[in-house]
Amino acid sequence: MDSDPVAQTTQGNRSPDGRWPESVYGAGSEPDYRFSFANERTFLAWIRTALALLAAGVAIDAVDLPLRAESQHLLAILLTVTGALCAVIAWIRWSRAERAMRRSAPLPGFGLGALFTGLVVCAAVVVIASVA
């Protein structure tokens, strides 16, 4: 390690090769780069979905729709919260899969997907109940 305290402070929780986060890169061996890139593409797809949900939440709050005001506000909040959760889920999924690949362990299950699916279904129910 570097004996310079400033360098050690800026090192933070980086792996021995300087990548962050150490919880992902600090153990195991380097997987085939194609798998890491596939994992990254999946992460970015989740981020795109999160951005779309956030944009939908903002648009629903800004546009006057033929929905009850309470339902429109609830739907905007639900979509915005779902978008934020989607971004968090993206990070968790990416880090768990990358860590599993580095350790040659089985890939983790998709338990958080059920939560995400439930929130999207709730948003659909709010729309259907408001229109009817």
JOCORNOR-V182550 format. One record per residue. N is the residue number from 1. OMEGA is omega as a letter, one per 20 degrees, with the letter a starting at -180 (NA if undefined). D_FIRST is the distance of its C-alpha to the first C-alpha in Angstrom with 1 decimal. Layout:
BEGIN
<<N | OMEGA | D_FIRST> <N | OMEGA | D_FIRST>>
END
This chain:
BEGIN
<<1 | r | 0.0> <2 | a | 3.7> <3 | r | 6.3> <4 | a | 8.8> <5 | r | 10.3> <6 | r | 12.1> <7 | r | 9.4> <8 | r | 8.0> <9 | a | 11.7> <10 | r | 12.6> <11 | r | 10.1> <12 | r | 12.5> <13 | r | 13.2> <14 | r | 12.2> <15 | a | 11.7> <16 | r | 9.0> <17 | r | 11.1> <18 | a | 11.4> <19 | r | 14.9> <20 | j | 16.5> <21 | a | 17.7> <22 | r | 15.3> <23 | r | 18.5> <24 | a | 19.8> <25 | a | 17.1> <26 | a | 14.8> <27 | r | 17.2> <28 | a | 19.7> <29 | a | 20.3> <30 | r | 21.3> <31 | r | 25.0> <32 | a | 27.6> <33 | r | 27.1> <34 | r | 30.8> <35 | r | 30.3> <36 | r | 27.4> <37 | r | 29.6> <38 | r | 32.5> <39 | r | 30.6> <40 | r | 29.7> <41 | r | 33.4> <42 | r | 34.5> <43 | a | 32.2> <44 | r | 33.7> <45 | r | 37.2> <46 | r | 36.6> <47 | r | 35.5> <48 | r | 38.7> <49 | r | 40.7> <50 | r | 39.1> <51 | r | 40.0> <52 | r | 43.5> <53 | r | 44.0> <54 | r | 42.9> <55 | r | 45.2> <56 | r | 48.0> <57 | r | 47.6> <58 | a | 47.9> <59 | a | 50.8> <60 | r | 52.7> <61 | a | 52.4> <62 | a | 53.5> <63 | r | 56.4> <64 | a | 59.7> <65 | r | 60.3> <66 | r | 63.3> <67 | r | 61.5> <68 | a | 62.0> <69 | a | 59.8> <70 | a | 58.2> <71 | r | 57.4> <72 | r | 56.0> <73 | r | 53.7> <74 | r | 52.6> <75 | r | 52.0> <76 | r | 49.9> <77 | a | 47.8> <78 | r | 47.5> <79 | r | 46.3> <80 | r | 43.8> <81 | r | 42.3> <82 | r | 42.3> <83 | r | 40.5> <84 | r | 37.8> <85 | r | 37.5> <86 | r | 37.5> <87 | r | 34.3> <88 | r | 32.6> <89 | r | 33.9> <90 | a | 32.6> <91 | a | 29.0> <92 | r | 29.4> <93 | a | 31.0> <94 | a | 28.5> <95 | r | 25.5> <96 | r | 27.4> <97 | a | 28.7> <98 | r | 25.4> <99 | r | 23.7> <100 | r | 26.8> <101 | a | 26.7> <102 | a | 23.1> <103 | a | 24.1> <104 | r | 27.5> <105 | r | 29.2> <106 | r | 32.5> <107 | a | 32.4> <108 | r | 33.1> <109 | a | 36.6> <110 | a | 37.9> <111 | a | 39.0> <112 | r | 38.1> <113 | r | 40.5> <114 | r | 43.4> <115 | r | 42.6> <116 | r | 42.4> <117 | r | 45.6> <118 | r | 47.3> <119 | r | 46.5> <120 | r | 47.9> <121 | r | 51.0> <122 | r | 51.4> <123 | r | 51.4> <124 | r | 54.0> <125 | r | 56.1> <126 | r | 56.1> <127 | a | 57.3> <128 | a | 60.0> <129 | a | 61.2> <130 | a | 61.3> <131 | a | 63.4> <132 | NA | 65.8>>
END
